[in-house]
């Protein structure tokens, strides 16, 4: 099962994710924001409040979420992250 175990919010509405299997990817979430209740996440301070859900997906306080299987399938920007 796919699970996000670590995340890091980057600039320009991108998030680096690390999955339980060790795979890493950077996803641009900007295309998913701006309509309906996702509009508030265009406020970068609110966007940065993303967290990992118990099931390994990611979510925001307003209830907007992504399941880990979908995240695993999304195109990565393949950005290398130095921590």
C-alpha positions as CSV (number, residue, x, y, z in Angstrom):
1,X,0.0,0.0,0.0
2,X,1.2,3.5,-0.8
3,X,1.6,5.9,2.1
4,X,3.2,9.3,2.4
5,X,5.6,9.2,5.4
6,X,7.2,12.6,5.0
7,X,6.5,15.9,3.2
8,X,8.1,19.3,2.7
9,X,6.3,22.3,1.4
10,X,8.3,24.1,-1.2
11,X,7.8,27.4,-3.1
12,X,5.2,27.9,-5.8
13,X,2.6,25.5,-4.3
14,X,4.9,22.5,-4.7
15,X,5.2,19.7,-2.1
16,X,8.0,17.1,-1.9
17,X,6.7,13.7,-0.8
18,X,8.4,10.6,0.5
19,X,6.5,7.3,0.3
20,X,6.8,4.3,2.6
21,X,8.5,2.4,-0.2
22,X,11.3,5.0,-0.3
23,X,10.2,6.7,-3.5
24,X,10.3,10.5,-3.5
25,X,8.6,13.0,-5.8
26,X,7.8,16.7,-6.0
27,X,4.3,17.6,-7.1
28,X,3.0,21.0,-8.3
29,X,-0.4,21.4,-6.6
30,X,-1.2,24.8,-8.2
31,X,-3.3,23.3,-11.0
32,X,-5.6,21.8,-8.3
33,X,-6.2,25.1,-6.5
34,X,-8.4,28.1,-7.1
35,X,-12.0,26.9,-7.4
36,X,-14.6,26.3,-4.7
37,X,-13.2,25.5,-1.3
38,X,-9.7,25.1,-2.7
39,X,-9.6,28.9,-3.4
40,X,-8.5,29.6,0.2
41,X,-5.4,27.4,-0.3
42,X,-4.1,30.0,-2.8
43,X,-3.2,31.8,0.5
44,X,0.3,30.4,0.8
45,X,0.1,30.4,4.6
46,X,-2.9,28.2,4.5
47,X,-1.4,26.0,1.8
48,X,1.6,25.4,4.1
49,X,-0.7,23.9,6.7
50,X,-0.8,20.6,4.8
51,X,-0.4,17.4,6.9
52,X,-0.1,13.7,6.5
53,X,-3.4,11.8,7.3
54,X,-3.4,8.6,9.3
55,X,-4.0,6.6,6.1
56,X,-0.9,8.0,4.4
57,X,-2.6,10.6,2.3
58,X,-2.3,14.4,2.6
59,X,-4.9,16.9,3.7
60,X,-5.5,20.5,4.7
61,X,-7.7,21.9,7.6
62,X,-10.5,22.7,5.2
63,X,-10.9,19.0,4.3
64,X,-9.2,19.0,0.9
65,X,-7.2,15.9,0.6
66,X,-5.4,13.5,-1.8
67,X,-5.2,9.8,-1.3
68,X,-1.7,8.2,-1.4
69,X,-2.5,6.1,-4.4
70,X,-3.4,9.1,-6.5
71,X,-0.4,11.0,-5.3
72,X,1.8,8.1,-6.3
73,X,0.4,8.3,-9.9
74,X,0.8,12.1,-10.3
75,X,3.6,13.4,-12.5
76,X,6.7,14.4,-10.5
77,X,8.8,17.5,-11.1
78,X,11.8,15.3,-10.1
79,X,13.3,18.0,-8.0
80,X,16.2,16.9,-5.7
81,X,15.7,18.0,-2.1
82,X,18.6,18.6,0.2
83,X,17.6,18.3,3.8
